[in-house]
């Protein structure tokens, strides 16, 4: 259909009915302006404003309670506790509690802030013309004035209940992050100070899983052992062997330089921790002629004929020695635990 077939009263403004062309208006995009402001019930009814204030404060209090629950979860639930929760199935009780409590703590702060903004803060729309990126002194003064006006309109200074509960919620939420520091290492306990070695525990060959006799250890050989009663099928095997792993070397007694090392040995058989004192790598390289052992990770070298002291590399101290002997059945046994923590130093170590 051509424009000549359209009734004149239906043509848009500026249409040239004679030639069918549209005239360009002086301002085709007319500013419709802002709709008239409609006050909210909280703007005209102080009781409604008070209800909104209590609702916001209630959400902030719930956030505080959720944060306290987050912290309490760390204390209540053990790391390895698994529970069944429908419809999630079998989940870690600790992770489930931490996720929900932290999520609720953050949600209620956000929900409270949104409800505060929508019901109590000013909702008057203001049109601001575009301006250059570099703010003039007048604009800066206007921004500060607008900020002061916004602070006054928000009622932040006047509505003390909201302000105080918001401060409480924001002050408690960071404690969740502080509690997460627990996962950076063990709590100050004696877990790293002791191992499974104890008086009377037999030295079990890690290859044959049989108790060791002195004649099983030849001069110049390197043997790895673990304490009696520890099995590779135990759920905590990796945790315990990381502290109790032992390397056994037989040295001619006259070649042992350290007096205490000789006293703690049996016929030249010495037992030292296999865990490097640098970053905890397992030591496995032995040089028979020099009695040196080398950590393959960072090349820390220890002299097993001189108290396993450090002679090269970044390790900070000697390998702990385990005092050993022979029981009445002729098997090698421990005479106690290591006299110092094995492996690298840790922050709560005295």
PyMOL commands that set and color helices and strands:
alter all, ss='L'
color gray80, all
select helices_A, chain A and resi 3-5+8-10+41-44+46-76+93-119+137-154+160-184+214-216+237-244+253-255+259-263
alter helices_A, ss='H'
color red, helices_A
select strands_A, chain A and resi 15-16+21-22+82-85+89-92+203-205+222-227+246-250+269-273+285-287+292-294+301-303+309-312+321-322+324-326+332-334
alter strands_A, ss='S'
color yellow, strands_A
deselect
rebuild
show_as cartoon
